[in-house]
């Protein structure tokens, strides 16, 4: 097992009608460019805890106007992806929380990393459009 795992936090954000909010990975990402995935990112020691990290990531990726209710812990899972920009495998531990979209504008705060937000039906989404992390989360959500 690799000893170089990085930790990420993920907000699995659902709309009132049960659709999952994903964003499309932009050209500034290290991997899986063009794929859809949940809102989140690397856990920073300065965050102190996972909940604070989730809230920071939501603000950084969606802006201050997005009203997101951070709900309950969902799961911890592993993921590995090829960092094409640096030509090596990255290993992640992902800490996920279920969240609810209450309202407000979804602003693209990092246009080099995010090409748009999409609400998807978890039972009808084309799995080939998903990042490996989003696909893994989707499979857990469906169980």
N, C-alpha and C positions, 0 to 999 in steps of 0.2 A: 504494500500500500504506500502511495506517495506521502512524503512527509512535508510537502510544500503546499498544503491546502490554504486557500484564502477563504475568508468568510464574507458572505453577502447576505443582505436582507432583501425581502421581496414582499410587496403588498399585492395581494390578489384582490383586486377591487371589482366589486359587482354593482351593477346598476339596480334600480328598483325592480326592473323586469327580468333580472337574473342573468344579464349578459356580463361577460368578463371584459374589463378594460385592458387592452394591450397597446404597446407602442411598437412602431417599426424601426428597427435598428438602422442607423444612418452610416454614412461613409466614414465617420470619425471613430467608429467602434473597432475594437481589436479583432472581433470575430463575428461570425453569423450575420454579416451585413445583409439587410433586406428582410430579415426574419422578424416575426412578431414575438414579443415577450412582455412579461409583467413589469410593473414599476418597481425599481429598486436599484441596488448597487452595493458597492463594497462597504463593509462595516468598518468604521473608523474608531480607533481607541478613544478618541475625544468624545464620541457619542455617549459613552458610558454604558448604555444598554441597547438592546435590540429595538425597543419601542421608540426611543429617541432617534435611532438611526433610520427607522421607517419614516418617521415624521420628517426628518431632514431630507431624505430621498424624495419624498412626495413634493415638498416645497421646491427642491432643486430641479426636479423634472417637470412639474406641472404648474408651478407658480403659487402665489399666495391666495388667489381667488378660488382655486379648487377646494371644495368642501368635501373632505374625505374623513369618514369615521373609521378609525383603526379599531378593529374588533379583536377577535380571539386568535391565539396561536393556532397555526394549522399543522405544520410539519417541519422537520429538518430532513434534507436530502443532499446527496452528493451529485455533482455534475462535473464533467470534463469536456473541454472544448479546445480546439486548436487555435491558438493566437497566431493568426496569419501574418500580422504585422511584425511580430518578433520571432516567428517560426519556432514555437514550442507549445507543448501541451500545458493548459492551465487546469488546475483542480480546485473545485469550489465546494464549500459546505454552505448550503442555502437555508436560511431561517425564514419561513413564510408565515404571514399573518393574513387572515381573511378580513377584508375591509369593505366598506360600503360607500358608493358615490352618492353624496347628498345633493350636490348641485355646484354651480359656479363654473366659470370658464376654465377649460383645460388649455393652458398656454404651453407651447413648446419652448422650454427654457434652454435647451441644449440642441439647437438645430443640426449641429454636426453629428450628434448621436441619435437624434429622434426625428424621423420623417413623418410623424403623424400618430394620432391616437385613434383606436378602433375598438368598438364594443362588439364582441363576438359571442355567438351561441356556442357553448362548450360542447354541444352534441352535434353541431353541424359545421364547425370550422374545418377548413382544409388543413390537415396535420402537416402537410409539406411546407406550409407557410410559417410554421412555428420554430422558434429556437429550441435547442435540446432541453433547456431548462423549462421553457413554457410547455413543451410536450410532456415532460415528466410531471409537472404540476397538474396539467390537464388530466393525465391518467389517474393521478391521486384524487382529483376532484370528482371524477366520474365513478370511482369505487364506492 
